[in-house]
Amino acid sequence: MFSANNSFFNFCQTVGSLKTLKILPSNLNFFDIKKKEKWEFGFEKKIKEIINNYPIPNTSFFDYLSVLKFIFVTRRSTVFDLVGDSNIYKEFWEPLTLAVMNTSPKFASAQILSNVLKVTFFRGRKHCLIYQPKENWGKTLIEPAISFIQKKRINFNESLKRIHFKDGNISELVFTKRVIKIKSSDRIIFAIPPTNLNKLFPEFKLPSNYNTILNVHFKLSKKDIYLFDKKIIGFINTKSHWMFVKNQYISITISDANKFNSMDSKEIANIIWKEMCEYVKKKINYKSFQIVREKKATYIQSPKNIEMITNFKKKRFPYVFAGDWTQNRLPCTIEASILSGKKAIEDLV
Ligand SMILES: Cc1cc2nc3c(=O)[nH]c(=O)nc-3n(C[C@H](O)[C@H](O)[C@H](O)COP(=O)(O)OP(=O)(O)OC[C@H]3O[C@@H](n4cnc5c(N)ncnc54)[C@H](O)[C@@H]3O)c2cc1C
């Protein structure tokens, strides 16, 4: 997980899970399956050092200057409009955009990527940290967060099904198991994603097209796991995007993965496994695999959709909305969702 600033860190501090978190060096390793080339990209280095060392094979100093195009960006531009013709498009701009925005650079808003670069890369190595849980996200994020909010009398496992209005104000919230009557002094924050929000408020104009994120987890034998010599590897010219090594597992993340929605799990595992064998230059077998696909992982973060949310935010409501999608200056991430929660509380006060 990449984090732009301190919100995620502060969140872990609040729920008491800092000890379960580790910060990895921000050096990213890449493997280009077509050219059989490997290289390392050091976010830990200063921007000047990266430009002078040109880490990607067969590139020159001038190729890295494409980053400067993100200083001034128009609202309507996509990442591809800006750097589609760059010599480091395939090796840098495409994997970065997919990882950060879960959207192909051909559709991704250049303004959002520009905002990310301005709070990370342009601010130096301290702002380009990679966080990983020591064990798993359940222990680092989910379990501590649930036990923290359980102390605040939260009801879980109840979907909001309908909203009743009286004289233009919300009078009742109809959940699966109960109906809550709303007094005029009550405050409401809706922290649900646009797709479900639209079921409750069909008149809202919100993005309706989404991108899948696909994760493939392989369990390996102890001897084979050591063939994966780097903790994080970015794959180029492959179906796989990023691979993470942890204990006896490798986990592959594929963003913008709608094309896999109709494929069966075994077929996906075979495609991805072949690419992993190419990396280790050896035909090995996995012990077992598991596929997790989230079909509505994030909405497509295109200039058009960002504008739709910007217009939505200009409207005045007697209640507040939270969720990653409401932070339309940042991509849909944990960071954005934490910031949106803080903003929602500020708006209520
Ligand atoms: C596979 C995957 C990998 C990701 N990787 C990263 C990463 O590495 N780094 C990163 O920063 N971000 C990552 N993200 C994005 C990140 O998970 C989201 O940005 C973040 O979880 C959004 O939080 P949220 O609270 O806005 O929305 P959600 O986490 O979607 O929470 C919304 C909640 O509302 C509930 N809900 C929906 N409808 C109703 C209803 N009608 N009534 C009551 N409750 C309802 C849902 O059940 C859900 O619990 C990833 C996402 C996916 C799917």
The ligand as a Gaussian input file, in Angstrom:
#p B3LYP/6-31G(d) Opt

LIG

0 1
 C       -8.550000      -5.402000      -4.172000
 C       -8.338000      -3.989000      -3.716000
 C       -7.055000      -3.541000      -3.473000
 C       -6.849000      -2.229000      -3.018000
 N       -5.579000      -1.821000      -2.740000
 C       -5.374000      -0.616000      -2.187000
 C       -4.066000      -0.198000      -1.772000
 O       -3.089000      -0.917000      -1.923000
 N       -3.940000       1.033000      -1.219000
 C       -5.001000       1.853000      -1.021000
 O       -4.820000       2.926000      -0.460000
 N       -6.240000       1.518000      -1.427000
 C       -6.458000       0.293000      -1.985000
 N       -7.716000      -0.075000      -2.388000
 C       -8.805000       0.917000      -2.284000
 C       -9.333000       1.008000      -0.867000
 O       -9.651000      -0.275000      -0.373000
 C      -10.577000       1.901000      -0.863000
 O      -10.220000       3.160000      -1.391000
 C      -11.153000       2.093000       0.543000
 O      -11.439000       0.871000       1.164000
 C      -12.430000       2.907000       0.425000
 O      -12.986000       3.058000       1.720000
 P      -14.445000       3.602000       1.872000
 O      -14.744000       3.637000       3.314000
 O      -14.614000       4.840000       1.075000
 O      -15.386000       2.546000       1.134000
 P      -15.594000       1.012000       1.430000
 O      -14.364000       0.408000       2.032000
 O      -16.128000       0.445000       0.165000
 O      -16.716000       0.999000       2.566000
 C      -18.057000       1.264000       2.275000
 C      -18.886000       0.448000       3.246000
 O      -20.269000       0.767000       3.046000
 C      -21.002000      -0.421000       3.185000
 N      -22.288000      -0.243000       2.493000
 C      -22.534000      -0.204000       1.173000
 N      -23.844000      -0.011000       0.948000
 C      -24.442000       0.076000       2.157000
 C      -25.794000       0.254000       2.594000
 N      -26.791000       0.401000       1.728000
 N      -26.029000       0.271000       3.935000
 C      -25.042000       0.136000       4.841000
 N      -23.734000      -0.036000       4.486000
 C      -23.463000      -0.073000       3.167000
 C      -20.136000      -1.496000       2.543000
 O      -20.502000      -2.778000       2.998000
 C      -18.748000      -1.067000       3.026000
 O      -18.443000      -1.663000       4.257000
 C       -7.961000      -1.366000      -2.850000
 C       -9.255000      -1.820000      -3.119000
 C       -9.454000      -3.117000      -3.544000
 C      -10.859000      -3.583000      -3.815000

